[in-house]
Amino acid sequence: MSDPSADVLAGLQVFALLVMGHFVGDFGLQSDRMAVEKCRGKAHTLPWQWWLTSHAAIHGFLVAVITGVAWLGLGEWLLHMLIDHGKCRHRYSLGLDQMLHICCKALWVVLILANGWLGSSGLLRGV
């Protein structure tokens, strides 16, 4: 039987890695061109859908690599696209956009802990 306090600590570590990965993906790996052209009406070099899809795919990849769970990476890919599309349409501010992305990371941790995926693969192996 696993120790609940150890699971909470491990969950916090996973959450920290996912949040750090998010900021790498949103601010380190996203070029200025991608940040602008992923929004409808701003595309000049490629259609906006390609920029948005590729930006969100980077986030999905980071989540899948960190957690070792491809399904979570696919979920991140889809939700990141939806959240960024809403921001591009001026439905909410950058601050709310970032909060929604961080809430997704919390959801992934809950799913990891609830399904016993912690430490099974990816960067979390042995956590």
Disulfide bonds with the S-S distance in Angstrom:
Cys39-Cys88 2.02
